[in-house]
Amino acid sequence: MNLYEVFLPRADSPAHALERAVFVKRGFDWEAFLLTPIWAIRRHLWFAFGLWTVWIAVVAGAAFAFRISSDTTLLLYLIGASAFGLENDLLEQSHLTKSGFALRSLALGASRGDAEVVYFSGLTEDALASPTRPPSDTPGHKNISKAPTVETMDLLGLFPSGEPKI
């Protein structure tokens, strides 16, 4: 089971925001580890691509300047690649936050498609039909989306909210 973070655009209405929902998988990403430049370009993570380029230049420069063996050079490259594999979700979160998205919820699923089904099945028709969102600085403002949020979501089912049933 994988944990996915659900990011929605801040400026859009709820119905339009749901169409642009982005699911970011938490944890190690093999694509970011094995194919770092392709992974970064596909996701428009130019900062990550720049970091990878600098890392390659540092490893190549050290190998050339200090006549490091090819095995050691490969090990140095794998250290950087594993850092990208481990920190891929943080790089994507940073990019989405700068692009105007906000973390709205979490979803569990064996795949991204399963996580989408879990998240969208928690929405009610009221949340989908709401044409506008009131400004967040309005006194008494409440979140009009009925989707589970990070604060209210019960991921494991171990901690039910509300009064105990007798």
N, C-alpha and C positions, 0 to 999 in steps of 0.2 A: 504494500500500500504506500503510495506517495502522497506527500502533502503539497498542495498547490495554493499559491496566494493569488487572489482575484483582484486585479487592478481595474478601476473604471475611471473614465475621464471626468474631471471635476466640473467642467463648464457645460456639459451636455445635459439634456433632459433625461430622466431615468430610462425611458424607452430607447433613446438613441445611445445612451451610455452602455446599455446592455449589449447592443449590437457591436460595440467596440471593446468589449471586455477582453482582457489579456490575462492568461493563466501562466504563472511563473512557477516552475517546479523547484522545490527546495531540495538541496542535496547535490551530490556529485553528478556532473554531466559529462558523459563520455565524448560527446561531440566537441565540447569545449576543450577537453583534454587532448583528443587525437587530431582534431582539425581546427585549431584555435583561430587562424585567420578567416577561414570560411564561416565558422560559427559567428565571429564578430561582425563580419560584413553582412551576413544574412539578417542579423538582428539590429543592424545600424548602430552598433556599439563602437563608435570611432575611437573613443578613449581606450577601450580594451585593445583595439587593433593597434593603436599607437604604443601602448605598453608592450604588446607582443613584439612589435618591430624593434623597440628599444632593447628588449630582452635578447632578441636574436643578435643584434649588433654587439651587445656586451659579451655574449657567449662567444661569438665569432672573433671579436677583438681580443678577448682573453686567450682563446685557443691559438690565435696567430702570434700574439705578443709573447706568450709564455711557453709556446710549443707544447701545449697540452695534448695528451693522447686523444684519439677519437672516442674511446670508451668514456673518458672523463668528460669530454665535450657533450656526448650524448646524455650522460647523467645530469650535467648542468641544465641541458635543455629540458629534460624530463621533470626536473624540479620546478621550473617555470611553468611547464604545461600542466603539472598537477595543481599548481596554485590557481591557474585559470579554471581547471575542472572543479576545484573546491569552491571558488569564489564567484562562479558564474551567476548565481542567483542574486548576489549583492550588486554585481555590475548591472544586471538587468533592472533591478529595483531602482537603482540610482538613475538610470536612463529614463525609466518610465516616470519617476517623480519629477525629473526636470522637464519632461514632455507634457506635464499637466495631468498625469494620472495619480490616483490615490488608492491606497490599499483599502479595500472595502470588506473583504471576507476571506475565509479559508475554505478549502474543499479537499476531501480525501478521494483518491481514486487510483486504480491500478494503472490507468493511462490518463492522458489529458482529456480524452473524450469522456471517460468515466467521471472525472472531476467536474466537467462541464454539466453532465447530467445531474450529478449531486447538487451542484450550485443552483442550476436553473429550476430544478424541481422544488427547491425551497422558496421560490418566488411565488407571490400570489398575483392574481389578476389585477388587484388594486394598485400594486406597485408598477405593473406594466402599463396600466391605463392612465396613470397620472401624467397630465400634459406638461406641467411645470413644477419646478422645485422652488419653495420659498427661500429667500435669502437666509444664510446660516446665522446672520447676526440678529435676526428677528427674535424678540423675547418670546419664550415659550415654544421655540422652534423644536420640532421633533423630526427625526429621520422618517421620511414618507415611504422609503423602501421597506418592504416587509421581508427582504432577504436577510438571512442570518448574518450578523456582523461579527467582527473579531471579538468584540466584548461579550456578545450574547451567545455565540456559537458553542454547542456542546458536541465536541468532536468524537469523544469516546462513548458517550452515553452513560457515563459513570456519575455525573453530577447533574441530576435533573433540577431544573429551575422551578420555582413556585412552591406551593404547599404540598407536603407529603400526602399521598392518598392512603386512606385507612380503610 
